[in-house]
Amino acid sequence: QVQLVESGGGLVQAGGSLRLSCVASGRTFSSYAMGWFRQAPGKEREFVAASSWSGGNTYYGDSVKGRFTISRDNAKNTVYLQMNTLQPEDTAVYYCAADTYVHLFSGGYEYWGQGTQVTVSS
């Protein structure tokens, strides 16, 4: 079992930045691929970013490429999502997820956090 806890969400003005964190506990964090997803009201869960277990391979959704960066610190059992140049359309609940393999779709991940709200005002 892996337990995931996100933090760092909040209210920010358009053009601003936030950094989300996801701390994992349980099994060996460094053996898991990690992903970030988001879900806005009335919309399906959307892929944001993913990282291989080592952090050597990263992947991004088209809507966040060039603005968001995923990184991880395996010594701290933590994955981060640095979000820059935020826009109102980035408003959503952001979730981190873990699985043995990297997936670019939500159905592939076995473990999920509870989510953290990000609201971007115009």
ZANUDO-372707 format. One record per atom (N, C-alpha, C): residue in three letters; x, y, z; atom name. Coordinates in steps of 0.001 Angstrom, whole numbers, plus 524288, in hexadecimal, padded with zeros to 5 digits. Example, Ala and Ser with C-alpha at 12.3 -4.5 7.8 and 13.67 -1.06 7.14 Angstrom:
+------+-------+-------+-------+------+
! rest !  east ! north !    up ! atom !
+------+-------+-------+-------+------+
!  ALA ! 83386 ! 7E9C6 ! 81E78 !    N !
!  ALA ! 8300C ! 7EE6C ! 81E78 !   CA !
!  ALA ! 83390 ! 7F31C ! 81E78 !    C !
!  SER ! 83232 ! 7F736 ! 81BA8 !    N !
!  SER ! 83566 ! 7FBDC ! 81BE4 !   CA !
!  SER ! 83264 ! 8001E ! 81EBE !    C !
+------+-------+-------+-------+------+
***
This chain:
+------+-------+-------+-------+------+
! rest !  east ! north !    up ! atom !
+------+-------+-------+-------+------+
!  GLN ! 80340 ! 7FB55 ! 80000 !    N !
!  GLN ! 80000 ! 80000 ! 80000 !   CA !
!  GLN ! 8035E ! 804D6 ! 80000 !    C !
!  VAL ! 8018C ! 808C8 ! 7FD49 !    N !
!  VAL ! 80414 ! 80DE4 ! 7FD26 !   CA !
!  VAL ! 7FFFE ! 811F9 ! 7FE9A !    C !
!  GLN ! 8014B ! 81543 ! 8024C !    N !
!  GLN ! 7FDD8 ! 81997 ! 803B7 !   CA !
!  GLN ! 8002E ! 81EA7 ! 8018E !    C !
!  LEU ! 7FCE9 ! 821C7 ! 7FF1D !    N !
!  LEU ! 7FEA1 ! 8269D ! 7FCA1 !   CA !
!  LEU ! 7FBA3 ! 82B39 ! 7FEE4 !    C !
!  VAL ! 7FE79 ! 82F5E ! 8002C !    N !
!  VAL ! 7FC0A ! 8340A ! 80258 !   CA !
!  VAL ! 7FE0D ! 838CD ! 7FF65 !    C !
!  GLU ! 7FA7B ! 83B80 ! 7FCC9 !    N !
!  GLU ! 7FBE1 ! 84030 ! 7F9E1 !   CA !
!  GLU ! 7FB67 ! 8450D ! 7FD56 !    C !
!  SER ! 7FE61 ! 84903 ! 7FBF3 !    N !
!  SER ! 7FDF8 ! 84E13 ! 7FE85 !   CA !
!  SER ! 7FFF1 ! 85243 ! 7FAC6 !    C !
!  GLY ! 7FF02 ! 85722 ! 7FC3F !    N !
!  GLY ! 80106 ! 85B7A ! 7F929 !   CA !
!  GLY ! 7FD0C ! 85E42 ! 7F5C8 !    C !
!  GLY ! 7F84F ! 85C42 ! 7F5AA !    N !
!  GLY ! 7F44A ! 85EE3 ! 7F29F !   CA !
!  GLY ! 7F2A6 ! 863FB ! 7F52A !    C !
!  GLY ! 7EF92 ! 86700 ! 7F24B !    N !
!  GLY ! 7EDB3 ! 86BEE ! 7F466 !   CA !
!  GLY ! 7EB8B ! 86F69 ! 7F02E !    C !
!  LEU ! 7EAE1 ! 87450 ! 7F191 !    N !
!  LEU ! 7E8D5 ! 87843 ! 7EDF7 !   CA !
!  LEU ! 7ED4E ! 87BA8 ! 7EC07 !    C !
!  VAL ! 7ED94 ! 87C50 ! 7E6E6 !    N !
!  VAL ! 7F1C8 ! 87F73 ! 7E497 !   CA !
!  VAL ! 7EF89 ! 88289 ! 7E004 !    C !
!  GLN ! 7F1CA ! 88707 ! 7DEFF !    N !
!  GLN ! 7F014 ! 88A24 ! 7DA8D !   CA !
!  GLN ! 7F264 ! 88800 ! 7D57E !    C !
!  ALA ! 7EFBA ! 88919 ! 7D142 !    N !
!  ALA ! 7F1B0 ! 8877C ! 7CC23 !   CA !
!  ALA ! 7F737 ! 88998 ! 7CB4D !    C !
!  GLY ! 7FA85 ! 88641 ! 7C931 !    N !
!  GLY ! 7FFF2 ! 887A1 ! 7C868 !   CA !
!  GLY ! 80380 ! 88615 ! 7CCE1 !    C !
!  GLY ! 8012D ! 8848A ! 7D12F !    N !
!  GLY ! 8042F ! 88314 ! 7D5C7 !   CA !
!  GLY ! 8060F ! 87D73 ! 7D5A0 !    C !
!  SER ! 80873 ! 87BD9 ! 7D9F1 !    N !
!  SER ! 80AC6 ! 876A9 ! 7DA59 !   CA !
!  SER ! 80929 ! 87405 ! 7DF6E !    C !
!  LEU ! 80927 ! 86EE4 ! 7DF42 !    N !
!  LEU ! 80870 ! 86BAD ! 7E3E7 !   CA !
!  LEU ! 80BD2 ! 866D9 ! 7E354 !    C !
!  ARG ! 80D5B ! 864A1 ! 7E7C6 !    N !
!  ARG ! 81009 ! 85FA0 ! 7E7A9 !   CA !
!  ARG ! 80D02 ! 85BCC ! 7EB0A !    C !
!  LEU ! 80B46 ! 857A6 ! 7E8A0 !    N !
!  LEU ! 8089A ! 8537B ! 7EB6F !   CA !
!  LEU ! 80C8C ! 84F63 ! 7ED1F !    C !
!  SER ! 80B77 ! 84D07 ! 7F194 !    N !
!  SER ! 80EAB ! 848CA ! 7F391 !   CA !
!  SER ! 80B3A ! 8440F ! 7F48E !    C !
!  CYS ! 80D81 ! 83F89 ! 7F404 !    N !
!  CYS ! 80AC2 ! 83AA6 ! 7F52E !   CA !
!  CYS ! 80E9B ! 8372E ! 7F815 !    C !
!  VAL ! 80D67 ! 8362D ! 7FD02 !    N !
!  VAL ! 810BF ! 832EC ! 80043 !   CA !
!  VAL ! 80E86 ! 82D6E ! 8006D !    C !
!  ALA ! 811DD ! 829A6 ! 7FFA0 !    N !
!  ALA ! 8103B ! 8242A ! 7FF98 !   CA !
!  ALA ! 8123E ! 8215B ! 8046B !    C !
!  SER ! 80F2C ! 81DC1 ! 80647 !    N !
!  SER ! 810DA ! 81A62 ! 80A92 !   CA !
!  SER ! 80F2D ! 814D5 ! 8093E !    C !
!  GLY ! 811AA ! 81141 ! 80BC7 !    N !
!  GLY ! 8105B ! 80BD4 ! 80AB2 !   CA !
!  GLY ! 814E8 ! 8092B ! 80802 !    C !
!  ARG ! 813DC ! 806DD ! 80389 !    N !
!  ARG ! 817E7 ! 803F8 ! 800CA !   CA !
!  ARG ! 81BFD ! 807A4 ! 7FE70 !    C !
!  THR ! 82016 ! 80587 ! 7FC77 !    N !
!  THR ! 8248B ! 80881 ! 7FA8D !   CA !
!  THR ! 822EE ! 80C48 ! 7F644 !    C !
!  PHE ! 8232C ! 8113A ! 7F79C !    N !
!  PHE ! 82181 ! 8154F ! 7F404 !   CA !
!  PHE ! 8249E ! 81532 ! 7EEFB !    C !
!  SER ! 829A0 ! 81440 ! 7EF67 !    N !
!  SER ! 82D08 ! 814A6 ! 7EAD8 !   CA !
!  SER ! 82BE5 ! 8107F ! 7E6BC !    C !
!  SER ! 828CA ! 80CA7 ! 7E808 !    N !
!  SER ! 82792 ! 8089B ! 7E437 !   CA !
!  SER ! 822A0 ! 809CF ! 7E122 !    C !
!  TYR ! 82020 ! 80E3C ! 7E253 !    N !
!  TYR ! 81B2B ! 80F8C ! 7DFDA !   CA !
!  TYR ! 81BAC ! 81405 ! 7DBFE !    C !
!  ALA ! 818FE ! 8137A ! 7D7A3 !    N !
!  ALA ! 81810 ! 817EA ! 7D434 !   CA !
!  ALA ! 813CA ! 81B4B ! 7D69D !    C !
!  MET ! 8141E ! 82057 ! 7D5BA !    N !
!  MET ! 8106B ! 823FE ! 7D81C !   CA !
!  MET ! 80DD9 ! 82751 ! 7D3E4 !    C !
!  GLY ! 808F7 ! 8288C ! 7D4DA !    N !
!  GLY ! 8061E ! 82BD3 ! 7D12D !   CA !
!  GLY ! 8030D ! 83005 ! 7D3F6 !    C !
!  TRP ! 801F8 ! 83437 ! 7D12D !    N !
!  TRP ! 7FE75 ! 83857 ! 7D2FB !   CA !
!  TRP ! 7F9E3 ! 838AD ! 7CF21 !    C !
!  PHE ! 7F547 ! 83916 ! 7D149 !    N !
!  PHE ! 7F085 ! 839A9 ! 7CE3C !   CA !
!  PHE ! 7ED60 ! 83E1F ! 7D093 !    C !
!  ARG ! 7E9A5 ! 84000 ! 7CDA6 !    N !
!  ARG ! 7E628 ! 84409 ! 7CFB8 !   CA !
!  ARG ! 7E09B ! 8431E ! 7CDC6 !    C !
!  GLN ! 7DCF9 ! 8450F ! 7D0CF !    N !
!  GLN ! 7D783 ! 84485 ! 7CF54 !   CA !
!  GLN ! 7D49B ! 8497B ! 7D0C5 !    C !
!  ALA ! 7D26E ! 84BF8 ! 7CCD9 !    N !
!  ALA ! 7CF38 ! 8509C ! 7CD9E !   CA !
!  ALA ! 7C983 ! 84EEC ! 7CE03 !    C !
!  PRO ! 7C63C ! 8521B ! 7D076 !    N !
!  PRO ! 7C0B4 ! 850BB ! 7D102 !   CA !
!  PRO ! 7BE20 ! 84F84 ! 7CBCB !    C !
!  GLY ! 7BB83 ! 84B27 ! 7CB86 !    N !
!  GLY ! 7B8BF ! 849AF ! 7C6CE !   CA !
!  GLY ! 7BC28 ! 8478F ! 7C279 !    C !
!  LYS ! 7C128 ! 846E6 ! 7C391 !    N !
!  LYS ! 7C4C0 ! 844F5 ! 7BF83 !   CA !
!  LYS ! 7C743 ! 83FDD ! 7C138 !    C !
!  GLU ! 7C964 ! 83D0B ! 7BD76 !    N !
!  GLU ! 7CC1F ! 83838 ! 7BEA3 !   CA !
!  GLU ! 7D189 ! 83960 ! 7C0DF !    C !
!  ARG ! 7D38D ! 83585 ! 7C398 !    N !
!  ARG ! 7D8DA ! 8360F ! 7C5B8 !   CA !
!  ARG ! 7DCBA ! 83659 ! 7C133 !    C !
!  GLU ! 7E043 ! 83A1B ! 7C18B !    N !
!  GLU ! 7E3DF ! 83B4D ! 7BD42 !   CA !
!  GLU ! 7E97E ! 83A3C ! 7BEE5 !    C !
!  PHE ! 7EC6E ! 837D7 ! 7BB6D !    N !
!  PHE ! 7F1F8 ! 836F5 ! 7BC5E !   CA !
!  PHE ! 7F4E6 ! 83C26 ! 7BC43 !    C !
!  VAL ! 7F846 ! 83CF7 ! 7C01F !    N !
!  VAL ! 7FB6B ! 841BB ! 7C071 !   CA !
!  VAL ! 80128 ! 8408D ! 7BF82 !    C !
!  ALA ! 80353 ! 83CF0 ! 7C296 !    N !
!  ALA ! 808E4 ! 83BD1 ! 7C22B !   CA !
!  ALA ! 80A02 ! 8368C ! 7C4B0 !    C !
!  ALA ! 80E6A ! 83435 ! 7C319 !    N !
!  ALA ! 81006 ! 82F42 ! 7C568 !   CA !
!  ALA ! 815ED ! 82EF1 ! 7C575 !    C !
!  SER ! 817DD ! 82BC7 ! 7C90E !    N !
!  SER ! 81D7A ! 82B11 ! 7C9A6 !   CA !
!  SER ! 81EA6 ! 82551 ! 7CA5B !    C !
!  SER ! 822CE ! 82382 ! 7C7DD !    N !
!  SER ! 824A7 ! 81E3F ! 7C8E0 !   CA !
!  SER ! 826B1 ! 81DE3 ! 7CE75 !    C !
!  TRP ! 827FB ! 81928 ! 7D02D !    N !
!  TRP ! 8299F ! 81865 ! 7D595 !   CA !
!  TRP ! 82E85 ! 81B83 ! 7D6E1 !    C !
!  SER ! 831E4 ! 81C28 ! 7D30C !    N !
!  SER ! 836D3 ! 81EEC ! 7D3F9 !   CA !
!  SER ! 83654 ! 824CB ! 7D31C !    C !
!  GLY ! 83222 ! 8265E ! 7D071 !    N !
!  GLY ! 831AA ! 82BDD ! 7CEF5 !   CA !
!  GLY ! 83464 ! 82D07 ! 7C9D3 !    C !
!  GLY ! 836CE ! 8291A ! 7C78D !    N !
!  GLY ! 839AE ! 829EC ! 7C2BD !   CA !
!  GLY ! 83640 ! 82AAE ! 7BDF8 !    C !
!  ASN ! 8317D ! 828C9 ! 7BE48 !    N !
!  ASN ! 82DBA ! 8296C ! 7BA0D !   CA !
!  ASN ! 828E4 ! 82C2B ! 7BC22 !    C !
!  THR ! 8276F ! 83059 ! 7B988 !    N !
!  THR ! 822CE ! 8334A ! 7BB15 !   CA !
!  THR ! 81F40 ! 8341B ! 7B661 !    C !
!  TYR ! 81A44 ! 834BB ! 7B77B !    N !
!  TYR ! 8164E ! 83527 ! 7B372 !   CA !
!  TYR ! 81267 ! 8394E ! 7B51C !    C !
!  TYR ! 8102F ! 83C14 ! 7B138 !    N !
!  TYR ! 80C9C ! 8405B ! 7B277 !   CA !
!  TYR ! 807E4 ! 8404C ! 7AED5 !    C !
!  GLY ! 80388 ! 841FF ! 7B0FC !    N !
!  GLY ! 7FEFD ! 842EC ! 7ADC4 !   CA !
!  GLY ! 7FFD3 ! 847B9 ! 7AA5E !    C !
!  ASP ! 7FD45 ! 847DA ! 7A5E5 !    N !
!  ASP ! 7FE1A ! 84C1C ! 7A22F !   CA !
!  ASP ! 7FCC5 ! 8516A ! 7A48D !    C !
!  SER ! 7F8DA ! 8518E ! 7A7E2 !    N !
!  SER ! 7F70D ! 8568A ! 7A9F5 !   CA !
!  SER ! 7FAC7 ! 858F1 ! 7ADF1 !    C !
!  VAL ! 7FE97 ! 855F4 ! 7AFDC !    N !
!  VAL ! 8021A ! 857FB ! 7B3DF !   CA !
!  VAL ! 807CB ! 85809 ! 7B236 !    C !
!  LYS ! 808EF ! 855F9 ! 7AD9F !    N !
!  LYS ! 80E5F ! 855CD ! 7ABD2 !   CA !
!  LYS ! 810B6 ! 85B3E ! 7ABB0 !    C !
!  GLY ! 8156F ! 85BA7 ! 7ADC4 !    N !
!  GLY ! 81821 ! 860A5 ! 7ADD9 !   CA !
!  GLY ! 816CA ! 8640C ! 7B281 !    C !
!  ARG ! 812B3 ! 86296 ! 7B56D !    N !
!  ARG ! 8111A ! 865A3 ! 7BA01 !   CA !
!  ARG ! 811B6 ! 8629D ! 7BF1D !    C !
!  PHE ! 810D2 ! 85D86 ! 7BEF7 !    N !
!  PHE ! 8111D ! 85A40 ! 7C39E !   CA !
!  PHE ! 815E7 ! 856CE ! 7C350 !    C !
!  THR ! 81805 ! 8558C ! 7C7F5 !    N !
!  THR ! 81C86 ! 8520F ! 7C846 !   CA !
!  THR ! 81BB4 ! 84E25 ! 7CCA9 !    C !
!  ILE ! 81C4A ! 84929 ! 7CB6D !    N !
!  ILE ! 81C05 ! 8451D ! 7CF6D !   CA !
!  ILE ! 8218F ! 843A8 ! 7D0F9 !    C !
!  SER ! 82251 ! 842D4 ! 7D600 !    N !
!  SER ! 82764 ! 8411F ! 7D7F1 !   CA !
!  SER ! 82677 ! 83DC9 ! 7DCC8 !    C !
!  ARG ! 82A70 ! 83B05 ! 7DE6C !    N !
!  ARG ! 829D8 ! 837B4 ! 7E2FC !   CA !
!  ARG ! 82EE6 ! 8378C ! 7E605 !    C !
!  ASP ! 82E53 ! 836C1 ! 7EB21 !    N !
!  ASP ! 832BA ! 83610 ! 7EEA1 !   CA !
!  ASP ! 831D3 ! 830E5 ! 7F171 !    C !
!  ASN ! 83455 ! 82CE6 ! 7EF91 !    N !
!  ASN ! 8335F ! 827B4 ! 7F1CA !   CA !
!  ASN ! 83541 ! 8273D ! 7F769 !    C !
!  ALA ! 838F8 ! 82A68 ! 7F8D9 !    N !
!  ALA ! 83AD2 ! 82A59 ! 7FE44 !   CA !
!  ALA ! 836AF ! 82C80 ! 801FA !    C !
!  LYS ! 83337 ! 82FC9 ! 7FFE8 !    N !
!  LYS ! 82F12 ! 8321D ! 80315 !   CA !
!  LYS ! 829C2 ! 82FB9 ! 801F2 !    C !
!  ASN ! 829A3 ! 82BB7 ! 7FEAA !    N !
!  ASN ! 824B2 ! 82928 ! 7FD43 !   CA !
!  ASN ! 820B3 ! 82D16 ! 7FB34 !    C !
!  THR ! 82281 ! 830B6 ! 7F81E !    N !
!  THR ! 81F2D ! 83506 ! 7F67A !   CA !
!  THR ! 81F9D ! 835FC ! 7F09B !    C !
!  VAL ! 81B22 ! 836F8 ! 7EE3B !    N !
!  VAL ! 81AF6 ! 838C5 ! 7E8D0 !   CA !
!  VAL ! 81894 ! 83E31 ! 7E8CB !    C !
!  TYR ! 81A92 ! 84177 ! 7E559 !    N !
!  TYR ! 818E2 ! 846E9 ! 7E510 !   CA !
!  TYR ! 81682 ! 8481F ! 7DFBE !    C !
!  LEU ! 8133C ! 84C0D ! 7DFBC !    N !
!  LEU ! 8114F ! 84E32 ! 7DACE !   CA !
!  LEU ! 811D4 ! 8541E ! 7DB2E !    C !
!  GLN ! 815AF ! 8562C ! 7D87D !    N !
!  GLN ! 81666 ! 85BD5 ! 7D83A !   CA !
!  GLN ! 812FD ! 85DF1 ! 7D3D9 !    C !
!  MET ! 80F80 ! 86176 ! 7D526 !    N !
!  MET ! 80BCA ! 86392 ! 7D160 !   CA !
!  MET ! 80CC3 ! 86963 ! 7D0BB !    C !
!  ASN ! 80E36 ! 86AF3 ! 7CC19 !    N !
!  ASN ! 80F47 ! 87068 ! 7CAE7 !   CA !
!  ASN ! 80B5A ! 87278 ! 7C6EF !    C !
!  THR ! 80B05 ! 87793 ! 7C6A7 !    N !
!  THR ! 80788 ! 87A32 ! 7C2F1 !   CA !
!  THR ! 8020F ! 877CC ! 7C32B !    C !
!  LEU ! 80008 ! 87760 ! 7C7D7 !    N !
!  LEU ! 7FAEE ! 874F1 ! 7C88A !   CA !
!  LEU ! 7F69D ! 87835 ! 7C60F !    C !
!  GLN ! 7F2C9 ! 8757E ! 7C40E !    N !
!  GLN ! 7EE54 ! 877E7 ! 7C17C !   CA !
!  GLN ! 7E947 ! 875F9 ! 7C402 !    C !
!  PRO ! 7E50B ! 878E6 ! 7C37B !    N !
!  PRO ! 7E013 ! 87730 ! 7C5D5 !   CA !
!  PRO ! 7DE85 ! 871AB ! 7C438 !    C !
!  GLU ! 7DFDD ! 87011 ! 7BF8A !    N !
!  GLU ! 7DE78 ! 86AC8 ! 7BDCF !   CA !
!  GLU ! 7E19B ! 86684 ! 7C07E !    C !
!  ASP ! 7E57E ! 867FE ! 7C392 !    N !
!  ASP ! 7E865 ! 86431 ! 7C6B6 !   CA !
!  ASP ! 7E59D ! 862FB ! 7CBD5 !    C !
!  THR ! 7E16F ! 865C7 ! 7CCF0 !    N !
!  THR ! 7DE79 ! 864DF ! 7D1B9 !   CA !
!  THR ! 7DC46 ! 85F5D ! 7D1CB !    C !
!  ALA ! 7DD80 ! 85C7E ! 7D5E9 !    N !
!  ALA ! 7DBD4 ! 8570E ! 7D661 !   CA !
!  ALA ! 7DDB5 ! 854E4 ! 7DB96 !    C !
!  VAL ! 7DBDD ! 85039 ! 7DCCD !    N !
!  VAL ! 7DE30 ! 84D32 ! 7E0FE !   CA !
!  VAL ! 7E29F ! 84A05 ! 7DE90 !    C !
!  TYR ! 7E72F ! 84A69 ! 7E0F0 !    N !
!  TYR ! 7EBC9 ! 847B5 ! 7DEF3 !   CA !
!  TYR ! 7ECE6 ! 842F5 ! 7E257 !    C !
!  TYR ! 7EDCA ! 83E91 ! 7DFB4 !    N !
!  TYR ! 7EECC ! 839A0 ! 7E250 !   CA !
!  TYR ! 7F41B ! 83778 ! 7E0C6 !    C !
!  CYS ! 7F6C4 ! 83523 ! 7E487 !    N !
!  CYS ! 7FB5A ! 83216 ! 7E318 !   CA !
!  CYS ! 7F9F4 ! 82C57 ! 7E34B !    C !
!  ALA ! 7FCE1 ! 8294A ! 7E050 !    N !
!  ALA ! 7FBC9 ! 823BD ! 7DFD6 !   CA !
!  ALA ! 800E5 ! 820BF ! 7DF46 !    C !
!  ALA ! 800C6 ! 81BD1 ! 7E0D4 !    N !
!  ALA ! 8056B ! 8188E ! 7E0A1 !   CA !
!  ALA ! 8041E ! 81342 ! 7DE48 !    C !
!  ASP ! 807E8 ! 8112E ! 7DB72 !    N !
!  ASP ! 80753 ! 80BFB ! 7D949 !   CA !
!  ASP ! 80CBA ! 809E1 ! 7D7DA !    C !
!  THR ! 80CEC ! 804DC ! 7D6EE !    N !
!  THR ! 811E8 ! 8026D ! 7D58D !   CA !
!  THR ! 81412 ! 8048F ! 7D069 !    C !
!  TYR ! 81080 ! 805CB ! 7CCD7 !    N !
!  TYR ! 81215 ! 807B2 ! 7C7AA !   CA !
!  TYR ! 80FDE ! 80D1F ! 7C6A9 !    C !
!  VAL ! 8126C ! 80FF5 ! 7C335 !    N !
!  VAL ! 81079 ! 8150E ! 7C197 !   CA !
!  VAL ! 80BBF ! 81453 ! 7BE0C !    C !
!  HIS ! 807B0 ! 81749 ! 7BF15 !    N !
!  HIS ! 8030D ! 81754 ! 7BBC4 !   CA !
!  HIS ! 801A2 ! 81CF8 ! 7BA9B !    C !
!  LEU ! 7FF5A ! 81DBD ! 7B624 !    N !
!  LEU ! 7FD85 ! 822F9 ! 7B4BE !   CA !
!  LEU ! 7F796 ! 8234C ! 7B515 !    C !
!  PHE ! 7F536 ! 81F93 ! 7B7AE !    N !
!  PHE ! 7EF99 ! 81F85 ! 7B86F !   CA !
!  PHE ! 7EE7D ! 81DEE ! 7BE0B !    C !
!  SER ! 7EA3E ! 81FEB ! 7C026 !    N !
!  SER ! 7E939 ! 81F32 ! 7C5B6 !   CA !
!  SER ! 7E835 ! 81982 ! 7C722 !    C !
!  GLY ! 7E5E8 ! 8168E ! 7C395 !    N !
!  GLY ! 7E489 ! 81133 ! 7C4D3 !   CA !
!  GLY ! 7E924 ! 80DA4 ! 7C5E9 !    C !
!  GLY ! 7EDD0 ! 80F5A ! 7C487 !    N !
!  GLY ! 7F25D ! 80C14 ! 7C54A !   CA !
!  GLY ! 7F4AE ! 80C41 ! 7CABE !    C !
!  TYR ! 7F30A ! 81015 ! 7CDD8 !    N !
!  TYR ! 7F577 ! 810E7 ! 7D2EE !   CA !
!  TYR ! 7F274 ! 80E28 ! 7D73E !    C !
!  GLU ! 7F55A ! 80B8C ! 7DAA6 !    N !
!  GLU ! 7F2E9 ! 8088C ! 7DED0 !   CA !
!  GLU ! 7F1D0 ! 80BCD ! 7E3AA !    C !
!  TYR ! 7F547 ! 80F75 ! 7E4D9 !    N !
!  TYR ! 7F4D0 ! 81269 ! 7E9B8 !   CA !
!  TYR ! 7F3E6 ! 8182A ! 7E891 !    C !
!  TRP ! 7F088 ! 81A88 ! 7EBC8 !    N !
!  TRP ! 7EF07 ! 81FFE ! 7EB03 !   CA !
!  TRP ! 7EF03 ! 822F5 ! 7F020 !    C !
!  GLY ! 7F050 ! 827F4 ! 7EFC6 !    N !
!  GLY ! 7EFAA ! 82B66 ! 7F438 !   CA !
!  GLY ! 7EA21 ! 82D87 ! 7F461 !    C !
!  GLN ! 7E926 ! 830D6 ! 7F842 !    N !
!  GLN ! 7E3E8 ! 832E8 ! 7F90D !   CA !
!  GLN ! 7E2E5 ! 837D8 ! 7F5E0 !    C !
!  GLY ! 7E6FA ! 83A1F ! 7F3C8 !    N !
!  GLY ! 7E67A ! 83EBA ! 7F07A !   CA !
!  GLY ! 7E74C ! 843CB ! 7F371 !    C !
!  THR ! 7E8E6 ! 847C4 ! 7F094 !    N !
!  THR ! 7E97F ! 84D01 ! 7F2B7 !   CA !
!  THR ! 7E751 ! 850E6 ! 7EEC5 !    C !
!  GLN ! 7E459 ! 854AE ! 7F0B6 !    N !
!  GLN ! 7E1AD ! 85861 ! 7ED4B !   CA !
!  GLN ! 7E55F ! 85CB0 ! 7EB8B !    C !
!  VAL ! 7E55A ! 85DB9 ! 7E687 !    N !
!  VAL ! 7E81C ! 86230 ! 7E449 !   CA !
!  VAL ! 7E411 ! 865A2 ! 7E19C !    C !
!  THR ! 7E3EA ! 86A8B ! 7E329 !    N !
!  THR ! 7E04C ! 86E42 ! 7E0D4 !   CA !
!  THR ! 7E365 ! 872E4 ! 7DEB8 !    C !
!  VAL ! 7E2A7 ! 8740C ! 7D9CD !    N !
!  VAL ! 7E561 ! 8785F ! 7D741 !   CA !
!  VAL ! 7E15B ! 87C82 ! 7D5CF !    C !
!  SER ! 7E203 ! 88113 ! 7D803 !    N !
!  SER ! 7DE59 ! 88558 ! 7D6F2 !   CA !
!  SER ! 7E04F ! 888AF ! 7D26A !    C !
!  SER ! 7DC93 ! 88AD4 ! 7CF78 !    N !
!  SER ! 7DE0B ! 88E02 ! 7CAE4 !   CA !
!  SER ! 7DEAA ! 893B3 ! 7CC53 !    C !
+------+-------+-------+-------+------+
***
